[in-house]
Amino acid sequence: MQDKSVRTIALCGIFASLSIIFSTFEALLPIQAFIPLPGIKLGISNIVVLYVLFYMGTKEAFFVLLCRCVVTALIFGSLPSFLFSVCGGLLSLASAVIIKKTCVGSLSFVGVSIIGASLHNTGQILVSCFMLGTFSVFYYLPPLLFASVVCGGVTGTILCLLPDVTKKERKTEI
């Protein structure tokens, strides 16, 4: 039993680090050259969170998400950037958890990723409303939702291509 928990903790640390690395890399990408919307990102670090959710579990995915949000806010951002990231991420993760529990097998990783990206952007708009004290930022939601379909589709497709590396491999004798 302890071997499993140590392995789980180690994998969570590795996946949290990978998510932070992807987020750092993504911050360097000139995505606005292709999608001219301020603040838009591909969401490649969310691939890691969804991967952990589907191959390890909800607690582990929450840990990876929270680690990424905290560390990237400390490196690149501020309190507002942390709020945008964590609120969007939690809403996205919550949707994926609900889908995982209720729609098993009926929705692909691409669908889950698109829904998650859409709710991530919706969460960020809600934070904007709260911070700015106005609902006028909702006019920015339709282009963000369009970008969610594109970016969520890309990240979901990448997720479909990844093998399950979370299980302990069996050694076969020849």
C-alpha positions as CSV (number, residue, x, y, z in Angstrom):
1,M,0.0,0.0,0.0
2,Q,2.8,2.5,0.9
3,D,4.5,1.7,-2.4
4,K,1.4,2.8,-4.3
5,S,1.1,6.1,-2.3
6,V,4.7,6.9,-2.8
7,R,4.4,6.2,-6.5
8,T,1.3,8.4,-6.7
9,I,3.0,11.3,-4.9
10,A,6.0,11.0,-7.2
11,L,3.8,10.9,-10.3
12,C,1.9,13.9,-9.1
13,G,5.1,15.8,-8.6
14,I,6.3,14.9,-12.1
15,F,3.0,15.8,-13.6
16,A,2.8,19.1,-11.7
17,S,6.3,19.9,-12.9
18,L,5.4,19.0,-16.5
19,S,2.3,21.2,-16.3
20,I,4.4,24.1,-15.0
21,I,6.9,23.6,-17.8
22,F,4.1,23.5,-20.4
23,S,2.6,26.7,-19.0
24,T,6.0,28.4,-19.1
25,F,6.5,27.3,-22.7
26,E,3.1,28.5,-23.6
27,A,3.8,31.9,-22.1
28,L,6.6,32.2,-24.7
29,L,4.4,31.3,-27.7
30,P,3.2,34.2,-29.9
31,I,-0.4,32.8,-30.1
32,Q,-1.9,36.2,-30.7
33,A,-0.2,36.2,-34.1
34,F,-2.6,33.5,-35.1
35,I,-5.6,34.2,-32.9
36,P,-5.7,37.9,-32.3
37,L,-7.5,37.8,-28.9
38,P,-5.8,39.3,-25.8
39,G,-5.0,36.7,-23.2
40,I,-5.7,33.7,-25.3
41,K,-3.6,30.5,-24.7
42,L,-3.7,27.1,-26.2
43,G,-4.1,25.4,-22.8
44,I,-1.4,22.8,-23.3
45,S,-0.8,22.7,-19.6
46,N,-4.4,21.5,-19.2
47,I,-3.5,18.4,-21.2
48,V,-1.6,17.3,-18.2
49,V,-4.4,18.0,-15.7
50,L,-6.9,16.1,-17.9
51,Y,-4.5,13.3,-18.3
52,V,-4.0,13.0,-14.6
53,L,-7.8,13.2,-14.0
54,F,-8.5,10.3,-16.4
55,Y,-5.6,8.1,-15.6
56,M,-5.0,8.8,-11.9
57,G,-8.0,10.5,-10.3
58,T,-9.7,13.7,-9.2
59,K,-7.5,14.5,-6.1
60,E,-4.4,14.1,-8.1
61,A,-5.7,16.3,-10.9
62,F,-6.7,19.0,-8.4
63,F,-3.2,18.9,-6.8
64,V,-1.5,19.3,-10.3
65,L,-3.9,22.1,-11.2
66,L,-3.3,24.0,-7.9
67,C,0.5,23.5,-8.1
68,R,0.6,24.9,-11.6
69,C,-1.6,27.9,-10.8
70,V,0.4,28.8,-7.7
71,V,3.8,28.4,-9.2
72,T,3.1,30.1,-12.5
73,A,1.5,33.0,-10.6
74,L,4.6,33.3,-8.5
75,I,6.9,33.2,-11.5
76,F,5.0,35.2,-14.1
77,G,2.0,36.9,-12.6
78,S,0.3,38.5,-9.8
79,L,-2.8,38.0,-7.6
80,P,-5.2,38.8,-10.5
81,S,-3.4,36.4,-12.8
82,F,-3.6,33.7,-10.1
83,L,-7.4,34.4,-9.7
84,F,-8.0,34.1,-13.5
85,S,-6.0,30.9,-13.7
86,V,-7.4,29.1,-10.6
87,C,-11.0,30.1,-11.2
88,G,-10.9,29.1,-14.8
89,G,-9.0,25.9,-14.0
90,L,-11.3,24.9,-11.2
91,L,-14.4,25.4,-13.3
92,S,-12.8,23.4,-16.2
93,L,-11.7,20.6,-13.9
94,A,-15.1,20.5,-12.2
95,S,-16.8,20.1,-15.7
96,A,-14.3,17.3,-16.6
97,V,-15.0,15.5,-13.3
98,I,-18.8,15.7,-13.9
99,I,-18.4,14.4,-17.4
100,K,-16.1,11.6,-16.3
101,K,-18.7,10.5,-13.7
102,T,-21.8,10.9,-15.8
103,C,-20.8,10.5,-19.5
104,V,-18.3,7.7,-19.4
105,G,-17.6,6.5,-22.9
106,S,-20.0,8.8,-24.6
107,L,-17.8,11.9,-24.9
108,S,-14.2,11.8,-26.3
109,F,-11.2,13.6,-24.8
110,V,-11.7,16.2,-27.5
111,G,-15.2,16.9,-26.3
112,V,-14.2,17.0,-22.7
113,S,-11.3,19.4,-23.6
114,I,-13.5,21.7,-25.6
115,I,-16.1,21.9,-22.8
116,G,-13.3,22.5,-20.3
117,A,-11.7,25.2,-22.3
118,S,-15.1,26.9,-22.7
119,L,-15.8,26.8,-19.0
120,H,-12.2,28.0,-18.3
121,N,-12.8,31.1,-20.4
122,T,-16.2,31.6,-18.8
123,G,-14.6,31.4,-15.3
124,Q,-12.1,34.0,-16.4
125,I,-14.9,36.3,-17.6
126,L,-16.7,35.9,-14.3
127,V,-13.5,36.9,-12.5
128,S,-13.3,39.9,-14.8
129,C,-16.8,40.9,-13.9
130,F,-16.1,40.7,-10.3
131,M,-12.8,42.6,-10.5
132,L,-14.1,45.3,-12.8
133,G,-17.5,45.5,-11.3
134,T,-19.3,45.3,-14.7
135,F,-21.0,42.8,-16.9
136,S,-19.8,44.5,-20.0
137,V,-16.9,42.1,-20.3
138,F,-19.4,39.4,-21.3
139,Y,-19.2,40.9,-24.8
140,Y,-15.7,39.3,-25.0
141,L,-17.1,35.8,-24.3
142,P,-18.3,34.8,-27.8
143,P,-14.8,35.2,-29.4
144,L,-13.3,33.4,-26.4
145,L,-15.8,30.5,-26.8
146,F,-14.8,30.3,-30.5
147,A,-11.2,30.1,-29.5
148,S,-12.1,27.5,-26.9
149,V,-13.4,25.2,-29.6
150,V,-10.2,25.6,-31.6
151,C,-7.8,25.3,-28.7
152,G,-9.8,22.7,-26.8
153,G,-9.9,20.6,-30.0
154,V,-6.1,20.8,-30.4
155,T,-5.4,19.9,-26.7
156,G,-8.0,17.2,-26.7
157,T,-6.5,15.6,-29.9
158,I,-3.1,15.6,-28.3
159,L,-4.6,14.0,-25.2
160,C,-6.0,11.2,-27.3
161,L,-2.6,10.4,-28.6
162,L,-1.0,9.9,-25.2
163,P,-0.5,6.4,-23.7
164,D,-1.3,5.6,-20.1
165,V,2.1,5.8,-18.4
166,T,0.7,5.9,-14.9
167,K,0.4,2.2,-14.4
168,K,3.3,0.1,-13.2
169,E,4.6,-1.9,-16.2
170,R,4.9,-5.6,-15.8
171,K,8.2,-7.2,-16.7
172,T,7.8,-10.0,-19.1
173,E,10.3,-12.8,-19.2
174,I,11.6,-14.1,-22.5
